[in-house]
Amino acid sequence: MDRKSIISMSEIKRIFSASDRIKIERYNDDLNNLQENYKKRPCQYNLNKIDFNVNSRVAHIEILQSQEYRTIQKYITRNYNKYPIYSDWKIKEKKIKKTLKLTNSTLELLNNNNDNLIKMFAEEIIISLNNEELFPSWFIKNYLKKLMDYDLQNIKSELDSFTDSQNYKIGVEQTRISE
């Protein structure tokens, strides 16, 4: 009796080669995604220092920009394709210097400034001036709002604790009545 397979040997080889190719492509894609998605992280900015002259109202602002990045250490060849291998994270820092004349109108529009870095650090710039007479209206409003939010949070927590204690007392009295 001559047995014939339902699937021929050529079809079996074709299926195995296709599955191997799919596995290799997935591995290479995973390798590429692992490496390429993490070449560079977004910049981080920190307000480094502010020198403010009250008489001339000129502020010299120094902002520190930190960028984390990776470099290519070597290449690996897999299936005749070259894939980069990246190094550990490195940090590149850059000092950005800005000069502003802080007149009353400039202070009022500081949180809506055209420069995104100045807009980002508007509150910190105002705080670092150490002069209550120079606080703009938007800063005072934000401060009062934060203060009221803090007070409101305290009142809510006191109300919650009072409600819990009253509910506990009610539960104790109900169990005493039911006995």
Order of alpha helices (4+ residues) and beta strands (2+ residues): alpha-beta-beta-beta-beta-beta-alpha-alpha-alpha-alpha
